[in-house]
Amino acid sequence: MAFPYKKVLLIGATSGIGLEIAKRLAKEGIDVIAVGRRQSRLDEFVSKAADPGKAFGVAFDIAEIDKIPAFAQSITQAHPDLDCVILNAGIQYVMDFSKPHTVDVSKIQHEITVNYVSMVALTHAFVPFFQTNSTEKKESAIIYTTSGLITIPYPMVLNYCASKAALHSFILSVREQLGQNPDNQKINVVELVVPLVQTELHDGQPGWGPDFNPGMPVASFVDAAMAGLAAKTTTVAVGQAEALYAEFEAEKERRVGPQWAAIRKAFGKAQSFD
Ligand SMILES: NC(=O)c1ccc[n+]([C@@H]2O[C@H](COP(=O)([O-])OP(=O)(O)OC[C@H]3O[C@@H](n4cnc5c(N)ncnc54)[C@H](OP(=O)(O)O)[C@@H]3O)[C@@H](O)[C@H]2O)c1
């Protein structure tokens, strides 16, 4: 099965999971607009792409929230055939609240900004464009990268876990909001739930290094992720994250729809934006 979209904006494409997905998509003949802060990595991706005419690099720091609307506008103007956005960028900080003097509060804010607020702002910026696609009966997708740590938080990276759990909650609700509106029904909201993977995310973390990197190899992870995305599965959970998701989250995903329907029925107009 092939990847279902033709032109992808991939945010967080300069290393690890994003770079590997970008290379696979480019190899499949899909246009890829790669985004990250490191220009040299973007240049390298474009120059090595099988067809450099179908690969693009745009340097952008998604933490600059106020610049996101202009960024989205410039992308959709330059690429009116865009039909998929993959929101994959992420950062992870180790922090220990038992030694509060070591905790840098600005890092808490930055991690929430990159992993959550920017994702929400990017959704807000791209939905109007995809709504136009949808009314023209063209299918589009917003694909978010979360983590197995949405299910069981891990204390060493506690704020990271909170940021990804927040993003997971947002994904469930935004999928419902878009799905409820007939104009948006061709916008697929997809969540990629990632297990521990060997990437730069863990560089510099205590105890991690060439002798200790227990995650899944990036290539094997991306094999499974691409298969799930090609099958148009709404939630693509891979490796250890698949079992965790099935145990802790799948039931919630099954129950929220009927729960929301019951609330709407009980409260009527009070639960509607009309
Ligand atoms: N590796 C794991 O074990 C694991 C587990 C669960 C979930 N995940 C998630 O998987 C996703 C990909 O991470 P990875 O493991 O592949 O790590 P990675 O190799 O460190 O890649 C992170 C990507 O995010 C981009 N990024 C970070 N901050 C950014 C910013 N302010 N603006 C724009 N781009 C930014 C980086 O690009 P620049 O540095 O060039 O900006 C890079 O392309 C993340 O959302 C991560 O949370 C990873």
Ligand as a Chemical Component Dictionary entry (heavy atoms), coordinates in Angstrom:
data_LIG
# 
_chem_comp.id                   LIG 
_chem_comp.type                 NON-POLYMER 
_chem_comp.pdbx_formal_charge   0 
_chem_comp.three_letter_code    LIG 
# 
loop_
_chem_comp_atom.comp_id 
_chem_comp_atom.atom_id 
_chem_comp_atom.alt_atom_id 
_chem_comp_atom.type_symbol 
_chem_comp_atom.charge 
_chem_comp_atom.model_Cartn_x 
_chem_comp_atom.model_Cartn_y 
_chem_comp_atom.model_Cartn_z 
_chem_comp_atom.pdbx_ordinal 
LIG N1  N1  N 0  13.072 8.978  19.895 1  
LIG C1  C1  C 0  12.168 8.545  20.787 2  
LIG O1  O1  O 0  12.478 7.690  21.640 3  
LIG C2  C2  C 0  10.781 9.106  20.755 4  
LIG C3  C3  C 0  9.809  8.462  21.534 5  
LIG C4  C4  C 0  8.507  8.955  21.509 6  
LIG C5  C5  C 0  8.189  10.071 20.741 7  
LIG N2  N2  N 1  9.180  10.674 20.016 8  
LIG C6  C6  C 0  8.784  11.863 19.235 9  
LIG O2  O2  O 0  9.158  11.708 17.889 10 
LIG C7  C7  C 0  9.316  12.996 17.283 11 
LIG C8  C8  C 0  10.623 13.030 16.502 12 
LIG O3  O3  O 0  11.709 12.971 17.417 13 
LIG P1  P1  P 0  13.050 12.159 17.138 14 
LIG O4  O4  O 0  13.080 11.054 18.132 15 
LIG O5  O5  O -1 13.207 11.861 15.707 16 
LIG O6  O6  O 0  14.113 13.243 17.655 17 
LIG P2  P2  P 0  15.189 14.144 16.891 18 
LIG O7  O7  O 0  16.093 13.300 16.054 19 
LIG O8  O8  O 0  15.807 14.960 17.965 20 
LIG O9  O9  O 0  14.316 15.047 15.913 21 
LIG C9  C9  C 0  13.578 16.144 16.373 22 
LIG C10 C10 C 0  13.177 16.995 15.182 23 
LIG O10 O10 O 0  12.411 18.102 15.698 24 
LIG C11 C11 C 0  12.923 19.304 15.139 25 
LIG N3  N3  N 0  12.709 20.439 16.049 26 
LIG C12 C12 C 0  12.980 20.503 17.380 27 
LIG N4  N4  N 0  12.711 21.738 17.852 28 
LIG C13 C13 C 0  12.256 22.463 16.786 29 
LIG C14 C14 C 0  11.841 23.807 16.621 30 
LIG N5  N5  N 0  11.826 24.678 17.650 31 
LIG N6  N6  N 0  11.457 24.230 15.383 32 
LIG C15 C15 C 0  11.465 23.364 14.335 33 
LIG N7  N7  N 0  11.856 22.073 14.435 34 
LIG C16 C16 C 0  12.262 21.634 15.645 35 
LIG C17 C17 C 0  14.413 19.014 14.940 36 
LIG O11 O11 O 0  14.942 19.893 13.955 37 
LIG P3  P3  P 0  15.999 21.071 14.237 38 
LIG O12 O12 O 0  16.815 20.677 15.441 39 
LIG O13 O13 O 0  16.778 21.163 12.968 40 
LIG O14 O14 O 0  15.148 22.273 14.481 41 
LIG C18 C18 C 0  14.366 17.580 14.444 42 
LIG O15 O15 O 0  14.131 17.566 13.058 43 
LIG C19 C19 C 0  9.251  14.007 18.444 44 
LIG O16 O16 O 0  7.972  14.592 18.493 45 
LIG C20 C20 C 0  9.478  13.148 19.672 46 
LIG O17 O17 O 0  8.923  13.694 20.832 47 
LIG C21 C21 C 0  10.440 10.213 19.987 48 
# 
loop_
_chem_comp_bond.comp_id 
_chem_comp_bond.atom_id_1 
_chem_comp_bond.atom_id_2 
_chem_comp_bond.value_order 
_chem_comp_bond.pdbx_ordinal 
LIG N1  C1  SING 1  
LIG C1  O1  DOUB 2  
LIG C1  C2  SING 3  
LIG C2  C3  SING 4  
LIG C2  C21 DOUB 5  
LIG C3  C4  DOUB 6  
LIG C4  C5  SING 7  
LIG C5  N2  DOUB 8  
LIG N2  C6  SING 9  
LIG N2  C21 SING 10 
LIG C6  O2  SING 11 
LIG C6  C20 SING 12 
LIG O2  C7  SING 13 
LIG C7  C8  SING 14 
LIG C7  C19 SING 15 
LIG C8  O3  SING 16 
LIG O3  P1  SING 17 
LIG P1  O4  DOUB 18 
LIG P1  O5  SING 19 
LIG P1  O6  SING 20 
LIG O6  P2  SING 21 
LIG P2  O7  DOUB 22 
LIG P2  O8  SING 23 
LIG P2  O9  SING 24 
LIG O9  C9  SING 25 
LIG C9  C10 SING 26 
LIG C10 O10 SING 27 
LIG C10 C18 SING 28 
LIG O10 C11 SING 29 
LIG C11 N3  SING 30 
LIG C11 C17 SING 31 
LIG N3  C12 SING 32 
LIG N3  C16 SING 33 
LIG C12 N4  DOUB 34 
LIG N4  C13 SING 35 
LIG C13 C14 SING 36 
LIG C13 C16 DOUB 37 
LIG C14 N5  SING 38 
LIG C14 N6  DOUB 39 
LIG N6  C15 SING 40 
LIG C15 N7  DOUB 41 
LIG N7  C16 SING 42 
LIG C17 O11 SING 43 
LIG C17 C18 SING 44 
LIG O11 P3  SING 45 
LIG P3  O12 DOUB 46 
LIG P3  O13 SING 47 
LIG P3  O14 SING 48 
LIG C18 O15 SING 49 
LIG C19 O16 SING 50 
LIG C19 C20 SING 51 
LIG C20 O17 SING 52 
# 
